[in-house]
Amino acid sequence: MQAMRPTRFALASAWPPALLTTLLAALPPAATAAPVNYSLDPTHSFVHFEVLHFDTATLRGRFGPLQGEVVLDTAARRGRVQLSIDTAAVSTGLPVLDARLKQADLLDVDGHPQAYFVAEGFEFDERGAVKSVRGEFTLRGTSQPLTLTAQRFRCYTSPLLRREVCGGDFDGQFLRSSVGATFGQPFVADVVRLRVQVEAIRQSP
């Protein structure tokens, strides 16, 4: 019978332990992706809102620019976002309507000058693009769950900044009655639709 040739494992196990330790230490570490930090670009980050008026036309306006930070780890399929919204920075194009929205029974900008969105519930597709973000939205001092669904998302190298920029368009909605902003109901709808445009610039390590 022909003698069996020793396997690679058998050969390696015969090496002195000290030599094996030295060889393993010399191997390059396995490549791992690290979380990447981004800061929102104030020139491209706004929240637009829509509310149906008397079941006919839609009232539209926006808040912004947004301020905040995003952390993405596409390899680990994780992310985190923290952003703040200046409620006094509401703009519908009509100064009279803007002033009405700022009053205590709607945005209450004096009592609650900031709104917030904090999230860690990121969902990614097979390419590593963000599909949705689930977190907590705080308006008028009341917090509730909010999911923003991506209509599009991509990252690119900005030819002006020479840095990576990631962003897209996100949709969501909430009931204004859930935060106590009930003025005008039922003539003005309870559902507030959100259209969020956001771009974030990669920060230097």
Protein Blocks (a to p, Z undefined) as FASTA:
>chain_A
ZZddddfklmmmmpcfklmmmmmmmpccddddddddddddfklgccdddddehhiadcdd
deddddddddddfknopadddddddfklgcehiaklmmmmmpmklnommlmmbccdddfb
dcddfkopafbdcddddeehiacddddddfbdcddddfklopacddddddddddfklnop
aghiakbcfbdcdddddddddddZZ
